[in-house]
Amino acid sequence: MAKVASLVLATVTALYGAKLSAHELAALIADPSSATNFSAAAFSFFSEVDPALQREFVEKMGIDVGRVRAVARQFSQLSGYTLALAT
């Protein structure tokens, strides 16, 4: 998990300067309020991290895929374009 988490966090933190742990990011991407609160870190995960790496991170972190997809759909609607995990 460490390699996957490191790659994901490097992308998310580089773009927005967020200081997050893998567990904090996991909580954000599974929380519907992340979209309504316009969480830059969560949006970065869905829009900037390679889709295969997104899926691997979700699996390794043991996050409910249905919840993550629901949050991705919210961000997709807000942004106006389709995000990989929204489908």
C-alpha positions as semicolon CSV with decimal commas, in nm:
position;residue;x (nm);y (nm);z (nm)
1;M;0,000;0,000;0,000
2;A;0,283;0,241;0,077
3;K;0,391;0,279;-0,286
4;V;0,037;0,338;-0,412
5;A;-0,038;0,584;-0,131
6;S;0,288;0,769;-0,194
7;L;0,216;0,809;-0,565
8;V;-0,139;0,928;-0,502
9;L;-0,039;1,168;-0,226
10;A;0,246;1,310;-0,432
11;T;-0,001;1,404;-0,705
12;V;-0,265;1,543;-0,471
13;T;-0,030;1,740;-0,247
14;A;0,185;1,873;-0,532
15;L;-0,107;2,041;-0,703
16;Y;-0,282;2,194;-0,404
17;G;-0,022;2,197;-0,128
18;A;-0,248;1,984;0,088
19;K;-0,085;1,798;0,373
20;L;-0,282;1,477;0,405
21;S;-0,224;1,125;0,515
22;A;-0,349;0,837;0,303
23;H;-0,624;0,775;0,560
24;E;-0,734;1,140;0,551
25;L;-0,753;1,132;0,173
26;A;-0,942;0,801;0,186
27;A;-1,199;0,960;0,417
28;L;-1,238;1,260;0,186
29;I;-1,297;1,060;-0,131
30;A;-1,567;0,853;0,038
31;D;-1,745;1,150;0,200
32;P;-2,024;1,317;-0,001
33;S;-1,962;1,645;0,181
34;S;-1,625;1,665;0,005
35;A;-1,808;1,761;-0,312
36;T;-2,045;2,006;-0,149
37;N;-1,749;2,161;0,038
38;F;-1,543;2,169;-0,284
39;S;-1,250;1,976;-0,136
40;A;-0,954;2,049;-0,362
41;A;-0,771;1,737;-0,244
42;A;-1,064;1,509;-0,322
43;F;-1,120;1,672;-0,661
44;S;-0,751;1,639;-0,737
45;F;-0,771;1,268;-0,661
46;F;-1,061;1,220;-0,903
47;S;-0,929;1,447;-1,177
48;E;-0,549;1,431;-1,165
49;V;-0,459;1,080;-1,043
50;D;-0,440;0,812;-1,312
51;P;-0,767;0,609;-1,306
52;A;-0,587;0,277;-1,258
53;L;-0,402;0,423;-0,960
54;Q;-0,731;0,560;-0,824
55;R;-0,884;0,212;-0,830
56;E;-0,574;0,059;-0,672
57;F;-0,573;0,320;-0,394
58;V;-0,942;0,259;-0,320
59;E;-0,884;-0,116;-0,307
60;K;-0,567;-0,099;-0,094
61;M;-0,728;0,144;0,151
62;G;-1,036;-0,078;0,182
63;I;-1,277;0,199;0,087
64;D;-1,631;0,114;-0,022
65;V;-1,624;0,153;-0,401
66;G;-1,991;0,250;-0,414
67;R;-1,934;0,544;-0,182
68;V;-1,631;0,659;-0,379
69;R;-1,820;0,635;-0,708
70;A;-2,107;0,840;-0,560
71;V;-1,865;1,116;-0,457
72;A;-1,696;1,102;-0,799
73;R;-2,039;1,143;-0,963
74;Q;-2,104;1,451;-0,748
75;F;-1,772;1,604;-0,852
76;S;-1,843;1,510;-1,213
77;Q;-2,174;1,696;-1,205
78;L;-2,015;2,000;-1,042
79;S;-1,723;2,012;-1,285
80;G;-1,921;1,944;-1,599
81;Y;-1,709;1,656;-1,721
82;T;-1,693;1,284;-1,664
83;L;-1,446;1,156;-1,409
84;A;-1,320;0,797;-1,438
85;L;-1,467;0,667;-1,113
86;A;-1,799;0,839;-1,181
87;T;-1,891;0,582;-1,445
